[in-house]
Amino acid sequence: MIKTHNCSIVTLSELSDFVEKNYIDDSHKLLIQVFSGNETEDFLTDLIEFFKERYPKSKLIGSTTDGEISSGKVTTKHCSISFTYFEETTLNVSILRNTENDFLLGFNLANNLITNDSKALIVFAAGLDIDGNAFLKGIKRRDKNLMIAGGMSADNSLFKTPFVFTKDEIFTNAAVAVVLNNQNLHVGNGYSFDWELIGQIMSVTKAEGNRVYTIDGEKAVDIYARYLGKDMADDLPAAGSEFPLVISRNGVNIARAAMVKHDDGSLTLAGDIHTGDNVQFGFGNPQMILNPTNSLINTLISSPVETIFVYSCMGRRRFMPDIIEKEINPLEDIAPTSGFFTYGEFYHHDEEYQLLNQTMTILTISESETKIYSKKSILQKDREGDRSISSTVSALAFFVNSTLEKMETLNDSLEDKVHERTKELEKYQVSLEKQVEEEIKKRVEKDNILMQQSRLAAMGEMIGNIAHQWRQPLNSLSLVIGNVEDAFNLKRLDEHLMNRSTAKAYKLIDKMSTTIDDFRNFFSIDKEKTIFTPEEVIKDALALVEVSFKNQNIYVTQTYESNLYIEGYKNELSQVILNLLNNSKDALLEKNMDNLNIDVSGKYDEEWVCITVKDNAGGIPSEIIEKIFDPYFTTKEQGKGTGVGLYMSKMIIEDNMNGKLMAQNDDGGAVLTIKLKRVEKK
């Protein structure tokens, strides 16, 4: 069974008294979560020194907050601490600094911790320095089925230096996580959002990462002014928590509150937003927000729950500060509850890891099969008045009065906006067409950049191939010069020998010049589509690597059917084939085998020409075969592969040439197949 002690303290002496009074002993199966509203580094340093000295065996993760939750109570600028003892679950903790690649940060953190026995992962990430969405994608790359909870660290809405920490380190640009290892552990999660959607659906017309520049072709700040009034726009980013932008993804409503207002009229949001996303304004309705908690409780009391961790949005607390405990208190009636208010919440739903805002998320855990509480006992507590109805009504009345004042200001501006918007609808179609054109242009520019990156990634290997191609003619040229020099020194250099040697030297130099032309032509950009045969492009690609393959004892066989013609970009297709050949070469050399074979073939059916590259390197592992075409996915050692190659190859074949690129395993090796439309020779 799991046993949890929660406390809320201001000073270390209070903490010392609490642990002594409750006989909290050190254990390697003790998880300590620290949620500190005191974000000063001196306090945090003293705090972790306390735990390092008193609880050296325990596992500790911590975050600064925008509000703390302990035993159903909500505080600010306190320090909430949860002590959770496990009997059968093992714990591992890791903290990693951000290395400017948030995707890799997530992947490496998960990779450090996750095992076959892992059941849940609790993660706190730096609230300002880490892209939470890219970070979660990195975790998903390692494991998409693991339950994840936690959120982005906060600093009481100062937006300066939120911290995450363990017993050993405190960072502002890092992520810390603890993994719960026990396949028999009962874990569950849930979330409450239910902000009311208001106004029309709008389209994001320019966004990068978590910064939105324009919506419906206008600056983001101007959109707030247009629909919610100048006062609301002037009050950004504070007003962003009251009127967030809401996106629907994978069946989950996700709010994006403004965190920074920029001089250019753009807004930095508490999470990613994409060009092309459809958004609406959200508005908090206390009744809608609190009601889902009741349905959440009905779910919880039907499952084993021994402790509950809550990771809720700072905007939720600040929107209804006087009644926020009415959302938390019922959870404490189920099991000991603790947590904090974040700058973004992590949530797992249908194999997707999502960064949420304006949302309350919970993680429930239990080592016991027994349902600790029953619905009857919860209802009985209600009848006994443990949660005071009168205090709730008073708090709601206060909230309603303050909200009405805001709504009066909002309504004053909305009447004018309705008339303005009616006129603008006539321009909507023209604006939409312009947006589509801009989006297509951006996509083309992005594709060109990725294409250039792919070419640059191949340049190093190309230079090596040039060296292989030149080595033999350079050696021969050196011998010719040496023979001429010896003949001259021995006074045997006659006109016949001189002419013969000169002719041979020119022939060798011409061969080297031809090699340079081959490589230069290979990297030139095709301007127009042409009709050509698979045999042409395969031989163009093989010509660049034949010497290198020969030196590494790789034998390439070629088979072609006649009357095969393709229409497209010849150089681009050659680059794809070269990439497939080099991938097969790398796989073969890793196996350290005697017989290294690659079969290249061109065949056809009534509609398609099929170009196949097959090796005998054992095939692609089943767990990654579906990922090999993902951008930046690579199985090569760090520094030896970018993961762009196969992604770019697929984009060239499928986007530029309307074909297909597929991978499968067959007869002890990988088979990569390019399918292109067959055409008749003109």
C-alpha positions as CSV (number, residue, x, y, z in Angstrom):
1,M,0.0,0.0,0.0
2,I,1.0,3.6,-0.5
3,K,1.1,6.0,2.4
4,T,1.2,9.8,1.9
5,H,1.9,12.7,4.2
6,N,1.3,16.3,3.0
7,C,2.3,19.5,4.6
8,S,2.4,23.2,3.9
9,I,5.2,25.2,5.5
10,V,6.8,28.7,5.3
11,T,9.9,28.0,7.3
12,L,12.3,25.1,7.6
13,S,11.6,24.9,11.4
14,E,8.0,24.1,10.5
15,L,9.2,21.4,8.2
16,S,11.4,19.9,10.9
17,D,8.5,19.9,13.4
18,F,6.3,18.2,10.8
19,V,8.6,15.3,9.9
20,E,9.4,14.6,13.6
21,K,5.7,14.7,14.6
22,N,4.7,12.4,11.8
23,Y,7.7,10.0,12.2
24,I,8.7,10.4,8.5
25,D,11.7,8.2,8.1
26,D,14.2,8.0,5.2
27,S,13.7,5.2,2.6
28,H,14.8,4.5,-1.0
29,K,11.1,4.0,-1.7
30,L,10.1,7.4,-0.4
31,L,9.1,10.0,-3.1
32,I,9.3,13.6,-2.0
33,Q,7.7,16.2,-4.2
34,V,8.3,19.9,-3.3
35,F,6.1,22.6,-4.7
36,S,7.6,25.9,-3.6
37,G,5.9,29.3,-3.8
38,N,9.1,30.8,-2.4
39,E,11.1,31.1,-5.6
40,T,14.2,32.6,-4.0
41,E,17.4,30.6,-4.6
42,D,18.6,31.0,-1.0
43,F,15.4,29.3,0.3
44,L,15.6,26.5,-2.2
45,T,19.3,25.9,-1.4
46,D,18.6,25.6,2.3
47,L,15.6,23.4,1.6
48,I,17.4,20.8,-0.5
49,E,20.3,20.8,2.0
50,F,17.7,19.8,4.7
51,F,16.5,16.9,2.5
52,K,20.0,15.9,1.5
53,E,21.0,15.6,5.2
54,R,17.8,14.1,6.6
55,Y,16.7,12.0,3.7
56,P,19.7,10.8,1.7
57,K,18.0,7.6,0.4
58,S,14.8,9.2,-0.8
59,K,14.0,10.4,-4.3
60,L,13.1,14.1,-4.6
61,I,11.8,16.3,-7.4
62,G,10.7,19.9,-7.1
63,S,9.4,23.0,-8.8
64,T,8.6,26.6,-8.1
65,T,4.9,27.5,-8.4
66,D,2.1,30.0,-9.0
67,G,0.2,28.5,-6.1
68,E,0.5,25.3,-4.0
69,I,-2.0,22.5,-3.2
70,S,-1.8,20.5,0.0
71,S,-4.5,18.4,1.7
72,G,-7.1,20.1,-0.5
73,K,-6.0,23.6,0.5
74,V,-4.6,26.2,-1.9
75,T,-1.9,28.6,-0.8
76,T,0.5,31.1,-2.4
77,K,4.1,31.8,-1.5
78,H,4.1,28.8,0.8
79,C,6.0,25.5,0.3
80,S,3.9,22.4,-0.1
81,I,5.6,19.0,0.4
82,S,4.3,15.6,-0.4
83,F,6.0,12.5,1.2
84,T,4.8,9.3,-0.5
85,Y,5.9,5.9,0.7
86,F,5.7,2.9,-1.7
87,E,5.9,-0.8,-0.8
88,E,6.4,-2.5,-4.2
89,T,7.3,0.4,-6.5
90,T,10.9,1.4,-7.2
91,L,11.8,5.0,-8.1
92,N,14.4,6.6,-10.3
93,V,15.1,10.4,-10.7
94,S,16.9,12.3,-13.4
95,I,17.6,16.0,-14.1
96,L,19.0,17.2,-17.4
97,R,19.9,20.8,-18.5
98,N,18.5,22.1,-21.7
99,T,21.0,21.9,-24.6
100,E,18.9,24.1,-27.0
101,N,17.2,21.0,-28.4
102,D,14.0,20.5,-26.4
103,F,13.1,17.4,-28.4
104,L,16.4,15.7,-27.5
105,L,16.0,16.9,-23.9
106,G,12.7,15.0,-23.6
107,F,14.0,11.9,-25.4
108,N,17.2,11.7,-23.3
109,L,15.4,12.3,-20.0
110,A,12.9,9.6,-20.8
111,N,15.6,7.3,-22.1
112,N,17.6,7.7,-18.8
113,L,14.6,6.6,-16.8
114,I,12.1,4.3,-18.6
115,T,12.4,0.6,-18.3
116,N,10.1,-2.3,-19.1
117,D,8.6,-2.0,-15.6
118,S,7.8,1.7,-15.8
119,K,4.2,2.6,-15.2
120,A,4.2,6.4,-14.8
121,L,6.4,9.4,-15.3
122,I,6.1,12.7,-13.3
123,V,7.9,15.5,-15.0
124,F,8.6,19.2,-14.1
125,A,10.2,21.3,-16.9
126,A,11.5,24.9,-16.8
127,G,8.5,27.1,-17.4
128,L,10.2,29.8,-19.6
129,D,13.2,28.2,-21.2
130,I,11.8,24.9,-22.6
131,D,9.4,24.4,-25.5
132,G,6.9,22.1,-23.7
133,N,5.5,20.6,-26.9
134,A,8.9,19.7,-28.5
135,F,9.9,18.3,-25.1
136,L,6.8,16.1,-24.9
137,K,7.4,14.9,-28.5
138,G,10.9,13.8,-27.4
139,I,9.4,11.7,-24.6
140,K,6.8,10.3,-26.9
141,R,9.6,9.2,-29.3
142,R,10.9,7.0,-26.4
143,D,7.6,5.7,-25.2
144,K,4.1,6.8,-26.3
145,N,2.1,4.5,-23.8
146,L,3.6,5.6,-20.5
147,M,1.3,7.6,-18.2
148,I,2.8,11.1,-17.9
149,A,1.9,13.9,-15.5
150,G,3.4,17.1,-14.2
151,G,3.9,20.5,-15.8
152,M,6.0,23.6,-16.4
153,S,7.5,25.3,-13.4
154,A,6.2,28.8,-12.4
155,D,7.4,31.8,-10.4
156,N,4.2,33.6,-9.1
157,S,3.6,35.2,-12.5
158,L,6.9,37.1,-12.4
159,F,7.9,35.3,-15.6
160,K,11.6,35.6,-14.7
161,T,13.3,32.6,-13.1
162,P,11.1,29.5,-12.4
163,F,13.2,26.7,-11.0
164,V,13.2,22.9,-11.1
165,F,15.4,20.9,-8.7
166,T,16.5,17.7,-7.1
167,K,18.4,17.2,-3.8
168,D,21.6,17.9,-5.7
169,E,20.9,20.6,-8.3
170,I,18.7,23.7,-8.9
171,F,18.2,24.9,-12.5
172,T,16.2,27.4,-14.5
173,N,16.7,25.7,-17.8
174,A,16.3,22.0,-17.1
175,A,13.7,19.2,-16.7
176,V,13.5,16.8,-13.8
177,A,11.5,13.6,-13.7
178,V,10.8,10.6,-11.5
179,V,9.7,7.3,-12.9
180,L,7.4,4.8,-11.0
181,N,8.5,1.2,-11.8
182,N,5.8,-1.4,-11.0
183,Q,3.7,-3.0,-13.6
184,N,1.1,-3.8,-11.0
185,L,0.7,-0.2,-10.0
186,H,-2.7,1.3,-10.6
187,V,-2.4,4.6,-12.3
188,G,-5.1,6.9,-13.7
189,N,-5.5,10.4,-14.9
190,G,-8.1,13.0,-15.7
191,Y,-8.5,16.6,-16.6
192,S,-11.0,19.4,-16.3
193,F,-11.2,22.3,-18.8
194,D,-14.7,23.4,-19.7
195,W,-14.1,27.0,-20.4
196,E,-16.9,28.4,-22.5
197,L,-16.1,29.1,-26.1
198,I,-17.3,32.6,-27.3
199,G,-17.2,34.4,-30.6
200,Q,-16.5,33.2,-34.1
201,I,-13.9,30.7,-35.2
202,M,-10.7,32.5,-36.4
203,S,-7.7,31.2,-38.3
204,V,-4.1,31.7,-37.2
205,T,-2.3,33.2,-40.2
206,K,1.2,33.4,-38.9
207,A,2.8,31.6,-35.9
208,E,6.2,30.2,-35.0
209,G,6.5,27.9,-32.0
210,N,4.5,29.4,-29.2
211,R,4.5,32.9,-30.7
212,V,1.4,34.0,-32.7
213,Y,1.9,37.0,-35.0
214,T,-1.4,37.3,-36.9
215,I,-4.9,35.9,-36.7
216,D,-7.2,36.4,-39.6
217,G,-4.4,38.5,-41.1
218,E,-4.3,41.0,-38.2
219,K,-1.8,41.4,-35.4
220,A,-2.7,39.1,-32.4
221,V,-3.0,42.1,-30.0
222,D,-5.3,43.9,-32.5
223,I,-7.6,40.8,-32.6
224,Y,-8.1,41.1,-28.9
225,A,-8.8,44.8,-29.3
226,R,-11.2,44.2,-32.2
227,Y,-13.4,41.6,-30.4
228,L,-12.8,42.2,-26.7
229,G,-12.1,45.9,-26.7
230,K,-9.1,48.1,-26.3
231,D,-9.1,47.9,-22.5
232,M,-8.7,44.1,-22.7
233,A,-5.9,44.4,-25.3
234,D,-4.1,47.0,-23.1
235,D,-4.4,44.6,-20.2
236,L,-2.5,41.8,-22.0
237,P,-0.9,39.5,-21.0
238,A,-2.9,39.5,-17.8
239,A,-6.2,39.4,-19.7
240,G,-4.8,36.4,-21.5
241,S,-5.6,34.1,-18.6
242,E,-9.2,35.2,-18.6
243,F,-9.7,35.1,-22.4
244,P,-7.3,32.4,-23.7
245,L,-7.3,31.2,-27.3
246,V,-8.7,27.7,-27.5
247,I,-7.7,25.0,-30.0
248,S,-9.2,21.5,-30.4
249,R,-6.6,18.7,-30.9
250,N,-7.3,15.0,-30.9
251,G,-10.5,15.5,-29.1
252,V,-9.0,17.6,-26.3
253,N,-9.7,21.4,-26.0
254,I,-6.4,23.1,-25.4
255,A,-6.2,26.7,-24.2
256,R,-3.3,29.0,-24.9
257,A,-3.0,32.0,-22.6
258,A,-0.9,35.0,-23.4
259,M,2.3,35.2,-21.4
260,V,4.2,38.0,-23.2
261,K,3.0,41.0,-25.3
262,H,5.6,42.1,-27.8
263,D,6.1,45.6,-29.3
264,D,5.3,44.2,-32.8
265,G,1.8,43.2,-31.7
266,S,2.5,39.5,-31.4
267,L,1.9,37.4,-28.3
268,T,4.0,34.6,-26.8
269,L,1.6,31.9,-25.5
270,A,1.9,29.3,-22.9
271,G,2.3,26.5,-25.5
272,D,2.6,25.9,-29.2
273,I,0.2,27.3,-31.8
274,H,0.4,26.5,-35.5
275,T,-0.2,28.5,-38.6
276,G,-3.6,27.3,-39.9
277,D,-5.0,26.4,-36.4
278,N,-8.6,27.4,-35.9
279,V,-9.1,29.2,-32.6
280,Q,-11.8,30.8,-30.5
281,F,-11.8,32.9,-27.4
282,G,-12.5,31.0,-24.2
283,F,-14.2,32.6,-21.2
284,G,-14.4,31.1,-17.7
285,N,-17.8,30.1,-16.4
286,P,-17.4,29.0,-12.7
287,Q,-20.4,26.6,-12.9
288,M,-19.0,24.9,-16.0
289,I,-15.5,24.7,-14.5
290,L,-16.6,23.2,-11.1
291,N,-19.2,20.8,-12.5
292,P,-16.7,18.5,-14.2
293,T,-15.0,18.0,-10.9
294,N,-18.1,16.1,-9.7
295,S,-18.1,13.8,-12.7
296,L,-14.3,13.3,-12.2
297,I,-15.0,12.2,-8.6
298,N,-17.6,9.7,-9.8
299,T,-14.9,8.1,-11.9
300,L,-12.3,8.2,-9.1
301,I,-14.4,6.5,-6.5
302,S,-14.9,3.5,-8.7
303,S,-11.2,2.9,-9.0
304,P,-8.4,2.1,-6.5
305,V,-6.9,5.4,-5.4
306,E,-4.4,5.8,-2.6
307,T,-3.0,9.3,-3.4
308,I,-3.7,12.1,-5.9
309,F,-1.4,14.6,-7.4
310,V,-2.8,17.7,-9.0
311,Y,-1.1,19.9,-11.6
312,S,-3.4,22.8,-12.5
313,C,-3.0,26.0,-14.5
314,M,-2.1,29.3,-12.9
315,G,-4.8,30.9,-15.0
316,R,-7.4,28.7,-13.4
317,R,-6.4,29.8,-9.9
318,R,-6.1,33.5,-10.8
319,F,-9.4,33.5,-12.6
320,M,-11.4,32.3,-9.6
321,P,-9.1,32.7,-6.6
322,D,-11.9,32.8,-4.0
323,I,-13.5,29.5,-5.1
324,I,-10.6,27.5,-6.5
325,E,-10.5,25.3,-3.4
326,K,-14.1,24.2,-4.2
327,E,-12.5,22.4,-7.2
328,I,-9.7,20.8,-5.1
329,N,-11.5,20.0,-1.8
330,P,-13.6,17.1,-3.2
331,L,-10.4,15.3,-4.3
332,E,-9.0,15.3,-0.7
333,D,-12.2,13.4,0.3
334,I,-11.0,10.6,-2.0
335,A,-7.3,10.4,-1.1
336,P,-4.5,12.6,0.2
337,T,-4.1,15.4,-2.4
338,S,-1.1,17.7,-3.3
339,G,0.3,19.5,-6.2
340,F,0.9,23.0,-7.7
341,F,-0.3,25.6,-10.2
342,T,1.8,25.6,-13.3
343,Y,2.7,27.5,-16.5
344,G,1.4,24.5,-18.5
345,E,0.2,21.0,-17.7
346,F,1.4,17.6,-19.1
347,Y,-1.4,15.2,-20.0
348,H,-1.5,11.7,-21.7
349,H,-4.5,10.9,-23.9
350,D,-4.9,8.2,-26.6
351,E,-1.1,7.7,-27.0
352,E,-0.6,11.5,-27.3
353,Y,1.4,13.7,-24.9
354,Q,-0.1,17.2,-24.7
355,L,0.8,20.5,-23.2
356,L,-2.4,22.0,-21.8
357,N,-3.3,25.4,-20.3
358,Q,-6.2,26.7,-18.2
359,T,-6.7,23.0,-17.2
360,M,-6.6,21.0,-14.0
361,T,-5.0,17.6,-14.5
362,I,-4.7,14.8,-11.9
363,L,-2.7,11.7,-11.5
364,T,-4.0,8.9,-9.2
365,I,-1.9,6.0,-8.0
366,S,-2.5,2.9,-5.9
367,E,-0.6,-0.3,-5.1
368,S,-3.7,-1.8,-3.6
369,E,-6.6,-3.4,-5.5
370,T,-9.0,-2.1,-2.8
371,K,-11.3,0.9,-3.5
372,I,-10.6,3.0,-0.4
373,Y,-13.7,5.2,-0.6
374,S,-17.2,4.6,-1.7
375,K,-19.6,6.9,-3.4
376,K,-21.9,6.5,-0.4
377,S,-19.2,7.8,2.0
378,I,-18.6,10.9,-0.2
379,L,-22.3,11.7,-0.4
380,Q,-22.6,11.2,3.4
381,K,-19.9,13.8,4.0
382,D,-21.8,16.2,1.8
383,R,-24.9,15.7,3.9
384,E,-22.9,16.3,7.1
385,G,-21.8,19.6,5.8
386,D,-18.0,19.0,5.6
387,R,-18.0,21.2,2.5
388,S,-19.9,24.3,3.4
389,I,-22.6,25.2,0.9
390,S,-23.0,28.7,2.4
391,S,-19.3,29.5,2.0
392,T,-19.5,28.3,-1.6
393,V,-22.5,30.5,-2.3
394,S,-20.7,33.5,-0.7
395,A,-17.6,33.0,-2.8
396,L,-19.6,32.5,-5.9
397,A,-21.5,35.7,-5.3
398,F,-18.3,37.7,-4.9
399,F,-17.0,36.1,-8.1
400,V,-20.1,36.9,-10.0
401,N,-20.0,40.5,-9.0
402,S,-16.4,41.0,-10.1
403,T,-17.2,39.1,-13.3
404,L,-20.2,41.2,-14.1
405,E,-18.0,44.3,-14.0
406,K,-15.7,42.8,-16.5
407,M,-18.6,41.7,-18.7
408,E,-20.1,45.2,-18.7
409,T,-16.8,46.6,-20.1
410,L,-16.7,43.8,-22.6
411,N,-20.3,44.3,-23.8
412,D,-19.7,48.0,-24.4
413,S,-17.1,47.2,-27.0
414,L,-18.9,44.2,-28.4
415,E,-21.8,46.2,-29.8
416,D,-19.5,48.3,-31.9
417,K,-17.5,45.2,-33.0
418,V,-20.6,43.5,-34.4
419,H,-21.2,46.3,-36.9
420,E,-17.5,46.4,-37.8
421,R,-17.3,42.6,-38.3
422,T,-20.4,42.6,-40.6
423,K,-18.5,44.9,-43.0
424,E,-15.4,42.8,-42.9
425,L,-17.1,39.6,-43.8
426,E,-17.3,40.8,-47.4
427,K,-13.5,40.9,-47.4
428,Y,-13.1,37.5,-45.8
429,Q,-13.0,35.4,-49.0
430,V,-10.2,37.6,-50.5
431,S,-8.3,37.4,-47.3
432,L,-8.7,33.6,-47.2
433,E,-7.3,33.2,-50.7
434,K,-4.3,35.4,-49.8
435,Q,-3.7,33.3,-46.7
436,V,-3.7,30.1,-48.7
437,E,-1.2,31.6,-51.2
438,E,1.1,32.7,-48.4
439,E,0.9,29.3,-46.7
440,I,1.8,27.5,-50.0
441,K,4.7,29.9,-50.5
442,K,6.0,29.2,-46.9
443,R,5.6,25.4,-47.5
444,V,7.7,25.7,-50.7
445,E,10.4,27.8,-48.9
446,K,10.5,25.3,-46.0
447,D,10.8,22.3,-48.4
448,N,13.7,24.1,-50.2
449,I,15.5,24.7,-46.9
450,L,15.1,21.0,-46.0
451,M,16.3,20.0,-49.4
452,Q,19.4,22.1,-49.0
453,Q,20.0,20.7,-45.6
454,S,19.8,17.2,-47.0
455,R,22.2,18.1,-49.7
456,L,24.7,19.6,-47.2
457,A,24.3,16.5,-45.0
458,A,25.5,14.4,-48.0
459,M,28.4,16.6,-48.9
460,G,30.8,15.1,-46.4
461,E,30.2,11.6,-47.8
462,M,30.4,13.0,-51.4
463,I,33.9,14.5,-50.7
464,G,35.0,11.0,-49.4
465,N,33.7,9.5,-52.7
466,I,35.6,12.0,-54.7
467,A,38.8,11.1,-52.8
468,H,38.2,7.4,-53.7
469,Q,37.6,8.3,-57.4
470,W,40.8,10.4,-57.6
471,R,43.1,8.1,-55.7
472,Q,43.9,5.7,-58.5
473,P,44.3,8.3,-61.3
474,L,46.5,10.4,-59.0
475,N,48.7,7.3,-58.3
476,S,49.0,6.6,-62.0
477,L,49.8,10.3,-62.8
478,S,52.5,10.2,-60.2
479,L,54.0,7.1,-61.9
480,V,54.0,8.8,-65.3
481,I,55.8,11.9,-63.9
482,G,58.3,9.6,-62.1
483,N,59.0,7.7,-65.3
484,V,59.6,10.9,-67.3
485,E,61.9,12.2,-64.6
486,D,63.9,8.9,-64.5
487,A,64.2,8.8,-68.2
488,F,65.4,12.4,-68.2
489,N,68.0,11.7,-65.6
490,L,69.2,8.6,-67.5
491,K,69.3,10.6,-70.7
492,R,66.7,8.2,-72.2
493,L,63.9,10.7,-72.7
494,D,63.2,10.8,-76.4
495,E,60.3,12.3,-78.3
496,H,58.3,9.1,-78.5
497,L,58.5,8.5,-74.7
498,M,57.6,12.2,-74.0
499,N,54.6,12.1,-76.3
500,R,53.3,8.8,-74.9
501,S,53.7,10.0,-71.3
502,T,52.1,13.3,-72.0
503,A,49.1,11.7,-73.7
504,K,48.7,9.3,-70.7
505,A,48.9,12.2,-68.3
506,Y,46.2,14.2,-70.2
507,K,44.0,11.2,-70.2
508,L,44.3,10.8,-66.5
509,I,43.6,14.5,-65.9
510,D,40.6,14.3,-68.1
511,K,39.2,11.4,-66.1
512,M,39.6,13.4,-62.9
513,S,37.9,16.4,-64.5
514,T,35.0,14.3,-65.6
515,T,34.6,13.1,-62.0
516,I,34.3,16.7,-60.8
517,D,31.7,17.4,-63.5
518,D,29.7,14.3,-62.5
519,F,29.6,15.5,-58.9
520,R,28.8,19.1,-59.9
521,N,25.9,17.9,-62.1
522,F,24.6,15.6,-59.4
523,F,24.1,18.6,-57.0
524,S,22.6,20.9,-59.6
525,I,18.9,21.7,-59.1
526,D,16.5,20.5,-61.8
527,K,14.5,23.3,-63.4
528,E,12.1,21.2,-65.4
529,K,10.7,17.7,-65.4
530,T,12.2,15.3,-68.0
531,I,11.5,11.8,-69.1
532,F,14.2,9.3,-68.4
533,T,14.8,5.6,-67.5
534,P,15.4,4.1,-64.0
535,E,18.7,2.7,-65.4
536,E,20.0,6.2,-66.1
537,V,19.5,7.5,-62.5
538,I,20.7,4.3,-60.8
539,K,23.9,4.3,-62.8
540,D,24.4,8.1,-62.1
541,A,24.1,7.3,-58.4
542,L,26.3,4.2,-58.5
543,A,29.0,6.1,-60.5
544,L,29.6,8.3,-57.5
545,V,30.1,5.4,-55.0
546,E,31.4,2.5,-57.1
547,V,35.0,3.0,-56.0
548,S,34.1,3.4,-52.4
549,F,31.9,0.4,-52.4
550,K,34.5,-1.7,-54.1
551,N,37.2,-0.7,-51.6
552,Q,34.8,-1.8,-48.8
553,N,34.0,-5.2,-50.6
554,I,30.4,-4.3,-51.2
555,Y,29.0,-6.1,-54.3
556,V,26.2,-4.4,-56.2
557,T,24.0,-6.2,-58.7
558,Q,21.7,-4.5,-61.1
559,T,18.6,-5.7,-62.9
560,Y,16.4,-3.7,-65.3
561,E,13.3,-4.5,-67.4
562,S,13.0,-2.7,-70.7
563,N,10.6,0.0,-71.7
564,L,10.6,1.7,-68.3
565,Y,10.2,5.5,-68.4
566,I,9.6,8.0,-65.7
567,E,8.8,11.7,-65.8
568,G,10.2,13.9,-63.0
569,Y,13.4,15.5,-61.7
570,K,16.3,13.2,-62.6
571,N,18.9,14.7,-60.1
572,E,16.5,14.6,-57.2
573,L,15.7,10.9,-57.9
574,S,19.4,10.1,-58.2
575,Q,20.0,11.7,-54.7
576,V,17.2,9.6,-53.2
577,I,18.8,6.4,-54.7
578,L,22.2,7.5,-53.5
579,N,20.8,8.0,-50.0
580,L,19.2,4.5,-50.0
581,L,22.5,3.0,-51.2
582,N,24.5,4.7,-48.5
583,N,22.0,3.6,-45.8
584,S,22.4,0.0,-47.0
585,K,26.2,0.4,-47.0
586,D,26.2,1.7,-43.4
587,A,23.9,-1.2,-42.3
588,L,26.2,-3.8,-44.0
589,L,29.4,-2.4,-42.5
590,E,27.9,-2.5,-39.0
591,K,27.3,-6.3,-39.4
592,N,31.0,-7.2,-40.0
593,M,30.0,-9.9,-42.5
594,D,32.0,-11.5,-45.3
595,N,29.4,-11.3,-48.1
596,L,28.1,-7.7,-48.4
597,N,25.5,-7.5,-51.2
598,I,23.1,-4.8,-52.5
599,D,20.6,-5.6,-55.2
600,V,19.2,-2.7,-57.3
601,S,16.4,-3.4,-59.7
602,G,13.9,-1.6,-62.0
603,K,10.6,-3.3,-62.8
604,Y,7.1,-2.2,-63.8
605,D,3.5,-3.1,-63.9
606,E,0.7,-1.5,-65.8
607,E,0.7,1.7,-63.8
608,W,3.9,1.9,-61.8
609,V,7.7,1.7,-62.2
610,C,9.3,0.2,-59.1
611,I,12.9,0.9,-58.2
612,T,14.1,-1.4,-55.4
613,V,17.2,-1.2,-53.2
614,K,17.7,-4.4,-51.2
615,D,20.6,-5.5,-48.9
616,N,21.4,-8.5,-46.8
617,A,22.1,-6.6,-43.5
618,G,19.4,-8.3,-41.5
619,G,16.6,-5.9,-42.0
620,I,15.1,-2.9,-40.0
621,P,14.1,-3.6,-36.4
622,S,10.3,-3.9,-36.2
623,E,10.0,-1.4,-33.4
624,I,11.5,1.4,-35.5
625,I,10.4,0.5,-39.1
626,E,7.4,2.8,-38.9
627,K,9.6,5.7,-37.7
628,I,12.5,5.7,-40.2
629,F,10.8,8.3,-42.4
630,D,10.2,10.7,-39.5
631,P,12.2,14.0,-39.6
632,Y,15.4,13.8,-37.5
633,F,14.9,10.1,-36.6
634,T,18.2,8.3,-36.8
635,T,19.7,5.1,-35.5
636,K,23.3,6.2,-36.2
637,E,25.7,7.3,-33.5
638,Q,25.6,10.9,-32.4
639,G,27.5,13.0,-35.0
640,K,27.1,10.4,-37.8
641,G,23.6,11.0,-38.9
642,T,21.0,13.8,-38.9
643,G,17.9,11.8,-39.6
644,V,17.0,14.2,-42.5
645,G,18.0,11.8,-45.3
646,L,15.0,9.4,-45.4
647,Y,12.5,12.1,-44.5
648,M,13.7,14.2,-47.4
649,S,13.8,11.2,-49.7
650,K,10.1,10.5,-48.9
651,M,9.2,14.1,-49.4
652,I,11.0,14.2,-52.8
653,I,9.3,11.1,-54.0
654,E,5.8,11.7,-52.6
655,D,5.5,15.5,-52.8
656,N,7.7,16.4,-55.8
657,M,7.2,13.4,-58.0
658,N,3.7,12.1,-56.8
659,G,5.1,8.7,-56.0
660,K,5.5,6.4,-53.0
661,L,8.5,5.4,-50.9
662,M,8.1,2.3,-48.7
663,A,10.2,0.1,-46.4
664,Q,9.8,-3.6,-45.5
665,N,12.0,-6.5,-44.6
666,D,12.5,-9.6,-46.8
667,D,14.9,-12.6,-46.8
668,G,17.3,-11.3,-44.2
669,G,17.5,-7.7,-45.4
670,A,15.8,-4.3,-45.8
671,V,13.9,-3.5,-49.0
672,L,13.3,0.1,-49.9
673,T,10.9,0.5,-52.8
674,I,10.3,3.7,-54.9
675,K,7.1,3.6,-56.9
676,L,6.6,6.2,-59.7
677,K,4.0,6.6,-62.4
678,R,5.0,4.9,-65.6
679,V,4.9,7.1,-68.7
680,E,5.3,6.6,-72.4
681,K,8.4,7.9,-74.1
682,K,7.5,11.0,-76.2
